[in-house]
Amino acid sequence: MKYIKIGDMSTIAGISPSGLRKYEKYGIIEPEIDPDTGHRVYDGMQMGHLLNARRFRQFYFSLDDISDMH
């Protein structure tokens, strides 16, 4: 399986790494930990969850609301 590093994920989504951590805090995305490096990595499914959540944010849904939908 192909994984996306946190920096690449944040660039693609247009959000800072600390912003990604907010989405993690609300359970909207769930990174895996690379056993070799200990860094967060994401798969395509997590990217999809994040991009969908970002769309909802454009319509002023809160992260709590989005978390409840997830």
Number of C-alpha atoms within 10 A of each C-alpha: 4 7 15 17 14 19 14 13 22 18 11 12 14 13 13 13 14 11 12 21 16 13 20 15 13 16 16 22 23 21 19 14 12 13 8 6 7 9 12 16 19 20 17 13 11 19 18 13 15 21 15 14 22 19 11 15 14 9 8 10 14 13 19 13 14 18 17 11 9 13
